[in-house]
Amino acid sequence: MDKYYSYTDFLKALGRTDNTNNAEKLLDTIYLDLFLNHVHRAQTEEYLLACIDSALDERNEAAFNKYVKELEKLQTTVG
């Protein structure tokens, strides 16, 4: 997740009496960001797996190693 959302910001939004929807809007933004990150990560993983399959079919060791490293990097990142 590229964006940083603090618990303090959420509590500030929740405590404002002038705008009661601030907390809801912040949560919506956070959930939307999480969802989009999840979808992007899943699509990237699917793409890399297809590239790995293709490299195996073509017996292209360099491409295989490249895509495996990218996939390992993706899987080790927190997200």
OpenMM code with the backbone's topology and positions (N, CA, C; nanometers):
from openmm import Vec3, app, unit

residues = "MET ASP LYS TYR TYR SER TYR THR ASP PHE LEU LYS ALA LEU GLY ARG THR ASP ASN THR ASN ASN ALA GLU LYS LEU LEU ASP THR ILE TYR LEU ASP LEU PHE LEU ASN HIS VAL HIS ARG ALA GLN THR GLU GLU TYR LEU LEU ALA CYS ILE ASP SER ALA LEU ASP GLU ARG ASN GLU ALA ALA PHE ASN LYS TYR VAL LYS GLU LEU GLU LYS LEU GLN THR THR VAL GLY".split()
positions = [
    Vec3(0.0851, -0.1158, 0.0000),
    Vec3(0.0000, 0.0000, 0.0000),
    Vec3(0.0898, 0.1221, 0.0000),
    Vec3(0.0737, 0.2066, -0.0980),
    Vec3(0.1588, 0.3232, -0.1133),
    Vec3(0.1206, 0.4361, -0.0189),
    Vec3(-0.0034, 0.4429, 0.0177),
    Vec3(-0.0497, 0.5525, 0.1017),
    Vec3(-0.0420, 0.5135, 0.2480),
    Vec3(-0.0230, 0.6141, 0.3312),
    Vec3(-0.0145, 0.5899, 0.4745),
    Vec3(-0.1365, 0.6522, 0.5406),
    Vec3(-0.2115, 0.5737, 0.6121),
    Vec3(-0.3277, 0.6219, 0.6849),
    Vec3(-0.3025, 0.5994, 0.8329),
    Vec3(-0.3080, 0.7056, 0.9086),
    Vec3(-0.2809, 0.6897, 1.0514),
    Vec3(-0.4110, 0.6750, 1.1291),
    Vec3(-0.3998, 0.6066, 1.2380),
    Vec3(-0.5136, 0.5891, 1.3275),
    Vec3(-0.5544, 0.7237, 1.3862),
    Vec3(-0.4564, 0.8109, 1.4077),
    Vec3(-0.4842, 0.9447, 1.4604),
    Vec3(-0.5707, 1.0236, 1.3638),
    Vec3(-0.5390, 1.0166, 1.2345),
    Vec3(-0.6204, 1.0859, 1.1347),
    Vec3(-0.7634, 1.0331, 1.1348),
    Vec3(-0.7765, 0.9033, 1.1502),
    Vec3(-0.9098, 0.8448, 1.1546),
    Vec3(-0.9876, 0.8958, 1.2756),
    Vec3(-0.9227, 0.9000, 1.3920),
    Vec3(-0.9904, 0.9488, 1.5124),
    Vec3(-1.0255, 1.0965, 1.5011),
    Vec3(-0.9390, 1.1745, 1.4388),
    Vec3(-0.9696, 1.3159, 1.4169),
    Vec3(-1.0933, 1.3300, 1.3293),
    Vec3(-1.0988, 1.2519, 1.2229),
    Vec3(-1.2139, 1.2571, 1.1335),
    Vec3(-1.3397, 1.2114, 1.2045),
    Vec3(-1.3258, 1.1140, 1.2915),
    Vec3(-1.4394, 1.0615, 1.3657),
    Vec3(-1.4909, 1.1628, 1.4670),
    Vec3(-1.3995, 1.2405, 1.5267),
    Vec3(-1.4367, 1.3338, 1.6314),
    Vec3(-1.4910, 1.4663, 1.5838),
    Vec3(-1.4796, 1.4966, 1.4586),
    Vec3(-1.5296, 1.6246, 1.4070),
    Vec3(-1.6814, 1.6247, 1.4066),
    Vec3(-1.7366, 1.7271, 1.4666),
    Vec3(-1.8825, 1.7354, 1.4710),
    Vec3(-1.9381, 1.8077, 1.3500),
    Vec3(-1.8562, 1.8909, 1.2845),
    Vec3(-1.9055, 1.9647, 1.1688),
    Vec3(-1.9251, 1.8751, 1.0471),
    Vec3(-1.8477, 1.7719, 1.0385),
    Vec3(-1.8588, 1.6792, 0.9259),
    Vec3(-1.8595, 1.5364, 0.9777),
    Vec3(-1.9759, 1.4823, 0.9981),
    Vec3(-1.9842, 1.3469, 1.0540),
    Vec3(-1.9455, 1.2399, 0.9525),
    Vec3(-1.9437, 1.2760, 0.8269),
    Vec3(-1.9106, 1.1778, 0.7229),
    Vec3(-1.7609, 1.1670, 0.6970),
    Vec3(-1.6803, 1.2475, 0.7662),
    Vec3(-1.5353, 1.2429, 0.7434),
    Vec3(-1.4776, 1.1049, 0.7709),
    Vec3(-1.5195, 1.0434, 0.8789),
    Vec3(-1.4679, 0.9107, 0.9134),
    Vec3(-1.5096, 0.8081, 0.8083),
    Vec3(-1.6335, 0.8168, 0.7637),
    Vec3(-1.6806, 0.7242, 0.6605),
    Vec3(-1.6039, 0.7431, 0.5308),
    Vec3(-1.5802, 0.8675, 0.4939),
    Vec3(-1.5059, 0.8952, 0.3707),
    Vec3(-1.3632, 0.8427, 0.3808),
    Vec3(-1.3019, 0.8607, 0.4963),
    Vec3(-1.1657, 0.8114, 0.5151),
    Vec3(-1.1620, 0.6588, 0.5074),
    Vec3(-1.2573, 0.5942, 0.5719),
    Vec3(-1.2633, 0.4473, 0.5647),
    Vec3(-1.2883, 0.3995, 0.4220),
    Vec3(-1.3765, 0.4685, 0.3508),
    Vec3(-1.4015, 0.4331, 0.2112),
    Vec3(-1.2738, 0.4433, 0.1288),
    Vec3(-1.1987, 0.5493, 0.1522),
    Vec3(-1.0729, 0.5682, 0.0801),
    Vec3(-0.9744, 0.4571, 0.1128),
    Vec3(-0.9650, 0.4230, 0.2398),
    Vec3(-0.8730, 0.3171, 0.2824),
    Vec3(-0.9129, 0.1830, 0.2212),
    Vec3(-1.0413, 0.1492, 0.2288),
    Vec3(-1.0873, 0.0213, 0.1739),
    Vec3(-1.0706, 0.0155, 0.0222),
    Vec3(-1.0975, 0.1271, -0.0448),
    Vec3(-1.0806, 0.1310, -0.1897),
    Vec3(-0.9339, 0.1108, -0.2263),
    Vec3(-0.8454, 0.1763, -0.1526),
    Vec3(-0.7024, 0.1616, -0.1776),
    Vec3(-0.6575, 0.0167, -0.1544),
    Vec3(-0.7048, -0.0442, -0.0471),
    Vec3(-0.6707, -0.1843, -0.0192),
    Vec3(-0.7214, -0.2771, -0.1291),
    Vec3(-0.8442, -0.2537, -0.1735),
    Vec3(-0.9034, -0.3362, -0.2784),
    Vec3(-0.8251, -0.3242, -0.4092),
    Vec3(-0.7953, -0.2007, -0.4486),
    Vec3(-0.7217, -0.1800, -0.5733),
    Vec3(-0.5819, -0.2403, -0.5661),
    Vec3(-0.5183, -0.2286, -0.4507),
    Vec3(-0.3867, -0.2902, -0.4326),
    Vec3(-0.3949, -0.4416, -0.4461),
    Vec3(-0.4982, -0.5006, -0.3880),
    Vec3(-0.5177, -0.6456, -0.3952),
    Vec3(-0.5384, -0.6902, -0.5405),
    Vec3(-0.6228, -0.6177, -0.6128),
    Vec3(-0.6505, -0.6531, -0.7521),
    Vec3(-0.5234, -0.6397, -0.8362),
    Vec3(-0.4504, -0.5308, -0.8168),
    Vec3(-0.3276, -0.5096, -0.8940),
    Vec3(-0.2255, -0.6194, -0.8657),
    Vec3(-0.2122, -0.6540, -0.7399),
    Vec3(-0.1163, -0.7586, -0.7012),
    Vec3(-0.1557, -0.8935, -0.7624),
    Vec3(-0.2845, -0.9260, -0.7584),
    Vec3(-0.3324, -1.0530, -0.8141),
    Vec3(-0.3100, -1.0579, -0.9651),
    Vec3(-0.3366, -0.9473, -1.0331),
    Vec3(-0.3165, -0.9440, -1.1779),
    Vec3(-0.1687, -0.9530, -1.2139),
    Vec3(-0.0846, -0.8864, -1.1360),
    Vec3(0.0593, -0.8927, -1.1607),
    Vec3(0.1109, -1.0345, -1.1399),
    Vec3(0.0633, -1.0994, -1.0342),
    Vec3(0.1045, -1.2376, -1.0079),
    Vec3(0.0593, -1.3304, -1.1206),
    Vec3(-0.0634, -1.3128, -1.1665),
    Vec3(-0.1156, -1.3943, -1.2766),
    Vec3(-0.0337, -1.3726, -1.4040),
    Vec3(0.0022, -1.2471, -1.4307),
    Vec3(0.0829, -1.2145, -1.5482),
    Vec3(0.2205, -1.2813, -1.5394),
    Vec3(0.2837, -1.2713, -1.4223),
    Vec3(0.4167, -1.3306, -1.4057),
    Vec3(0.4123, -1.4827, -1.4194),
    Vec3(0.3083, -1.5446, -1.3671),
    Vec3(0.2947, -1.6900, -1.3818),
    Vec3(0.2791, -1.7295, -1.5287),
    Vec3(0.2043, -1.6498, -1.6042),
    Vec3(0.1890, -1.6769, -1.7474),
    Vec3(0.3225, -1.6598, -1.8200),
    Vec3(0.3988, -1.5590, -1.7805),
    Vec3(0.5311, -1.5379, -1.8406),
    Vec3(0.6257, -1.6528, -1.8072),
    Vec3(0.6171, -1.7024, -1.6851),
    Vec3(0.7002, -1.8164, -1.6451),
    Vec3(0.6633, -1.9395, -1.7279),
    Vec3(0.5341, -1.9638, -1.7453),
    Vec3(0.4899, -2.0770, -1.8282),
    Vec3(0.5415, -2.0641, -1.9710),
    Vec3(0.5318, -1.9435, -2.0241),
    Vec3(0.5777, -1.9194, -2.1604),
    Vec3(0.7284, -1.9415, -2.1724),
    Vec3(0.8033, -1.8931, -2.0745),
    Vec3(0.9489, -1.9118, -2.0761),
    Vec3(0.9849, -2.0598, -2.0677),
    Vec3(0.9088, -2.1349, -1.9889),
    Vec3(0.9326, -2.2793, -1.9805),
    Vec3(0.9027, -2.3476, -2.1139),
    Vec3(0.7913, -2.3091, -2.1757),
    Vec3(0.7554, -2.3676, -2.3050),
    Vec3(0.8621, -2.3400, -2.4103),
    Vec3(0.9201, -2.2199, -2.4046),
    Vec3(1.0214, -2.1798, -2.5027),
    Vec3(1.1625, -2.2221, -2.4611),
    Vec3(1.1730, -2.2833, -2.3438),
    Vec3(1.3029, -2.3242, -2.2883),
    Vec3(1.4001, -2.2060, -2.2800),
    Vec3(1.3449, -2.0911, -2.2378),
    Vec3(1.4227, -1.9680, -2.2246),
    Vec3(1.4598, -1.9509, -2.0773),
    Vec3(1.5783, -1.9968, -2.0434),
    Vec3(1.6207, -1.9970, -1.9033),
    Vec3(1.6369, -1.8558, -1.8473),
    Vec3(1.6876, -1.7635, -1.9280),
    Vec3(1.7083, -1.6258, -1.8810),
    Vec3(1.5748, -1.5599, -1.8463),
    Vec3(1.4768, -1.5757, -1.9345),
    Vec3(1.3450, -1.5174, -1.9087),
    Vec3(1.2801, -1.5839, -1.7874),
    Vec3(1.2948, -1.7155, -1.7787),
    Vec3(1.2393, -1.7887, -1.6648),
    Vec3(1.2953, -1.7345, -1.5337),
    Vec3(1.4277, -1.7217, -1.5266),
    Vec3(1.4908, -1.6712, -1.4043),
    Vec3(1.4456, -1.5290, -1.3722),
    Vec3(1.4324, -1.4465, -1.4750),
    Vec3(1.3886, -1.3077, -1.4560),
    Vec3(1.2487, -1.3033, -1.3942),
    Vec3(1.1556, -1.3777, -1.4523),
    Vec3(1.0177, -1.3744, -1.4040),
    Vec3(1.0023, -1.4406, -1.2671),
    Vec3(1.0804, -1.5436, -1.2415),
    Vec3(1.0759, -1.6075, -1.1096),
    Vec3(1.1236, -1.5101, -1.0025),
    Vec3(1.2301, -1.4363, -1.0319),
    Vec3(1.2806, -1.3377, -0.9357),
    Vec3(1.1777, -1.2280, -0.9105),
    Vec3(1.1118, -1.1822, -1.0178),
    Vec3(1.0081, -1.0800, -1.0020),
    Vec3(0.8921, -1.1325, -0.9177),
    Vec3(0.8536, -1.2570, -0.9418),
    Vec3(0.7448, -1.3172, -0.8652),
    Vec3(0.7839, -1.3331, -0.7187),
    Vec3(0.9052, -1.3779, -0.6931),
    Vec3(0.9524, -1.3911, -0.5547),
    Vec3(0.9542, -1.2557, -0.4848),
    Vec3(0.9979, -1.1534, -0.5558),
    Vec3(1.0011, -1.0181, -0.4990),
    Vec3(0.8588, -0.9714, -0.4654),
    Vec3(0.7659, -0.9973, -0.5562),
    Vec3(0.6265, -0.9590, -0.5331),
    Vec3(0.5694, -1.0322, -0.4123),
    Vec3(0.6006, -1.1591, -0.3996),
    Vec3(0.5451, -1.2395, -0.2912),
    Vec3(0.6070, -1.2077, -0.1558),
    Vec3(0.7258, -1.1507, -0.1542),
    Vec3(0.7890, -1.1177, -0.0263),
    Vec3(0.7519, -0.9788, 0.0226),
    Vec3(0.6960, -0.8948, -0.0647),
    Vec3(0.6552, -0.7615, -0.0214),
    Vec3(0.5248, -0.7708, 0.0560),
    Vec3(0.5136, -0.6878, 0.1555),
    Vec3(0.3920, -0.6843, 0.2373),
    Vec3(0.2883, -0.6039, 0.1615),
    Vec3(0.1657, -0.6533, 0.1572),
    Vec3(0.0657, -0.5788, 0.0847),
    Vec3(-0.0625, -0.6358, 0.0857),
] * unit.nanometer
topology = app.Topology()
chain = topology.addChain("A")
for resn in residues:
    res = topology.addResidue(resn, chain)
    for name in ("N", "CA", "C"):
        topology.addAtom(name, app.Element.getBySymbol(name[0]), res)
